[in-house]
Amino acid sequence: WRCSDCTVNRDLCKPCMRETHHANPYHRISWWNGTFHQKAWLRDVGVAIFLCEDADPF
């Protein structure tokens, strides 16, 4: 997984991408499909935006 909006351009595993982006839900990510980096949504790694203040994201 790779983020095109982060200043540090490095590949991350799925859990690391989720952990580093739970506070950045609008960043654009992609994943390596074996041939090229394919666009993806942060929801694909488990990031969600909770609209209720009592909601627990974890």
N, CA, C and O of each residue as an XYZ file, in Angstrom:
232
protein
N       0.847     -1.176      0.000
C       0.000      0.000      0.000
C       0.884      1.228      0.000
O       1.942      1.241      0.629
N       0.446      2.272     -0.715
C       1.215      3.509     -0.831
C       0.249      4.689     -0.825
O      -0.834      4.616     -1.406
N       0.643      5.776     -0.167
C      -0.173      6.988     -0.112
C       0.452      8.053     -1.001
O       1.645      8.340     -0.897
N      -0.354      8.632     -1.869
C       0.163      9.677     -2.758
C       0.117     11.060     -2.118
O       0.648     12.014     -2.687
N      -0.508     11.189     -0.944
C      -0.603     12.485     -0.275
C       0.402     12.669      0.858
O       0.641     13.799      1.284
N       0.986     11.603      1.345
C       1.964     11.713      2.430
C       3.295     12.240      1.898
O       3.657     11.994      0.747
N       4.009     12.959      2.740
C       5.296     13.510      2.324
C       6.358     12.420      2.209
O       7.282     12.537      1.405
N       6.231     11.369      3.004
C       7.153     10.237      2.937
C       6.515      9.190      2.033
O       5.465      8.637      2.361
N       7.148      8.918      0.901
C       6.601      7.976     -0.071
C       7.224      6.609      0.160
O       8.301      6.313     -0.358
N       6.542      5.772      0.944
C       7.046      4.431      1.226
C       5.889      3.438      1.165
O       4.727      3.809      1.328
N       6.217      2.199      0.934
C       5.211      1.146      0.902
C       4.925      0.683      2.325
O       5.833      0.556      3.146
N       3.647      0.432      2.605
C       3.222     -0.027      3.923
C       2.371     -1.275      3.781
O       1.738     -1.496      2.748
N       2.360     -2.092      4.831
C       1.433     -3.217      4.855
C       0.035     -2.678      5.176
O      -0.109     -1.529      5.593
N      -0.974     -3.495      4.983
C      -2.359     -3.070      5.183
C      -2.624     -2.565      6.608
O      -3.205     -1.490      6.757
N      -2.219     -3.299      7.670
C      -2.445     -2.791      9.028
C      -1.705     -1.477      9.307
O      -2.232     -0.613     10.008
N      -0.504     -1.320      8.772
C       0.247     -0.076      8.981
C      -0.405      1.089      8.251
O      -0.422      2.207      8.765
N      -0.939      0.842      7.064
C      -1.641      1.894      6.329
C      -2.876      2.340      7.112
O      -3.151      3.535      7.215
N      -3.615      1.381      7.662
C      -4.800      1.710      8.458
C      -4.406      2.529      9.688
O      -5.039      3.542      9.988
N      -3.372      2.098     10.393
C      -2.943      2.772     11.620
C      -2.442      4.188     11.355
O      -2.726      5.096     12.135
N      -1.708      4.387     10.276
C      -1.141      5.705     10.000
C      -2.131      6.658      9.348
O      -1.857      7.854      9.247
N      -3.292      6.144      8.896
C      -4.231      7.001      8.181
C      -5.600      7.148      8.832
O      -6.494      7.748      8.235
N      -5.789      6.620     10.034
C      -7.091      6.793     10.679
C      -7.367      8.266     10.965
O      -8.529      8.659     11.072
N      -6.334      9.081     11.090
C      -6.508     10.526     11.307
C      -6.421     11.321      9.999
O      -6.567     12.543     10.010
N      -6.186     10.645      8.890
C      -6.086     11.286      7.568
C      -7.015     10.584      6.579
O      -6.539     10.012      5.598
N      -8.320     10.613      6.811
C      -9.237      9.799      6.000
C      -9.422     10.277      4.566
O     -10.098      9.607      3.785
N      -8.844     11.408      4.202
C      -9.025     11.915      2.844
C      -7.791     11.726      1.963
O      -7.767     12.196      0.826
N      -6.776     11.047      2.475
C      -5.596     10.769      1.663
C      -5.938      9.747      0.591
O      -6.846      8.932      0.755
N      -5.196      9.803     -0.509
C      -5.405      8.889     -1.641
C      -4.346      7.799     -1.605
O      -3.152      8.084     -1.517
N      -4.787      6.554     -1.675
C      -3.858      5.429     -1.581
C      -3.969      4.525     -2.805
O      -4.901      4.622     -3.603
N      -2.984      3.648     -2.915
C      -2.990      2.638     -3.969
C      -2.299      1.394     -3.429
O      -1.618      1.439     -2.405
N      -2.483      0.290     -4.130
C      -1.833     -0.961     -3.741
C      -1.215     -1.608     -4.969
O      -1.693     -1.439     -6.091
N      -0.145     -2.351     -4.732
C       0.582     -3.007     -5.812
C      -0.150     -4.294     -6.173
O      -0.268     -5.198     -5.345
N      -0.642     -4.377     -7.405
C      -1.410     -5.549     -7.830
C      -0.548     -6.579     -8.567
O      -1.068     -7.535     -9.143
N       0.750     -6.379     -8.544
C       1.666     -7.288     -9.226
C       2.225     -6.715    -10.514
O       3.243     -7.183    -11.025
N       1.543     -5.682    -11.042
C       1.969     -5.039    -12.278
C       2.128     -3.536    -12.108
O       3.072     -2.948    -12.635
N       1.216     -2.912    -11.379
C       1.235     -1.464    -11.178
C       0.487     -1.122     -9.893
O      -0.207     -1.963     -9.322
N       0.637      0.132     -9.444
C      -0.102      0.600     -8.273
C      -1.518      0.970     -8.702
O      -1.724      1.900     -9.481
N      -2.478      0.233     -8.186
C      -3.887      0.424     -8.514
C      -4.536      1.304     -7.456
O      -4.305      1.106     -6.263
N      -5.345      2.273     -7.875
C      -6.019      3.166     -6.941
C      -6.937      2.376     -6.015
O      -7.545      1.383     -6.414
N      -7.022      2.839     -4.774
C      -7.863      2.179     -3.777
C      -8.447      3.234     -2.844
O      -8.050      4.398     -2.874
N      -9.383      2.813     -2.027
C      -9.983      3.678     -1.013
C      -9.406      3.303      0.343
O      -9.029      2.151      0.561
N      -9.335      4.261      1.247
C      -8.868      3.939      2.593
C      -9.808      2.958      3.283
O      -9.382      2.247      4.193
N     -11.063      2.900      2.879
C     -11.979      1.907      3.461
C     -11.499      0.487      3.152
O     -11.829     -0.450      3.878
N     -10.720      0.325      2.075
C     -10.196     -0.994      1.725
C      -9.198     -1.512      2.754
O      -8.967     -2.718      2.835
N      -8.602     -0.617      3.540
C      -7.685     -1.035      4.605
C      -8.330     -0.923      5.981
O      -7.683     -1.188      6.995
N      -9.612     -0.527      6.021
C     -10.339     -0.492      7.284
C     -10.507      0.871      7.906
O     -10.965      0.963      9.045
N     -10.153      1.941      7.207
C     -10.344      3.292      7.742
C     -11.799      3.689      7.534
O     -12.350      3.511      6.448
N     -12.422      4.231      8.588
C     -13.819      4.660      8.509
C     -13.973      6.004      9.200
O     -13.228      6.325     10.126
N     -14.929      6.778      8.752
C     -15.261      8.054      9.381
C     -16.514      7.834     10.217
O     -17.562      7.476      9.680
N     -16.418      8.042     11.517
C     -17.554      7.879     12.411
C     -18.161      9.239     12.696
O     -17.469     10.155     13.139
N     -19.449      9.369     12.443
C     -20.126     10.649     12.590
C     -20.694     10.859     13.982
O     -20.989     11.996     14.349
N     -20.855      9.813     14.764
C     -21.351      9.939     16.134
C     -20.167     10.139     17.068
O     -19.132      9.488     16.922
N     -20.325     11.032     18.014
C     -19.201     11.278     18.919
C     -18.974     10.119     19.871
O     -17.883      9.996     20.426
N     -19.967      9.265     20.077
C     -19.815      8.118     20.972
C     -19.305      6.875     20.253
O     -19.064      5.848     20.888
N     -19.141      6.956     18.950
C     -18.702      5.784     18.185
C     -17.248      5.461     18.494
O     -16.411      6.354     18.621
N     -16.971      4.195     18.610
C     -15.608      3.735     18.867
C     -15.072      3.087     17.596
O     -15.564      2.032     17.196
N     -14.077      3.692     16.952
C     -13.585      3.156     15.679
C     -12.827      1.846     15.809
O     -12.592      1.180     14.801
N     -12.435      1.453     17.014
C     -11.646      0.222     17.153
C     -12.355     -0.766     18.026
O     -11.844     -1.862     18.259
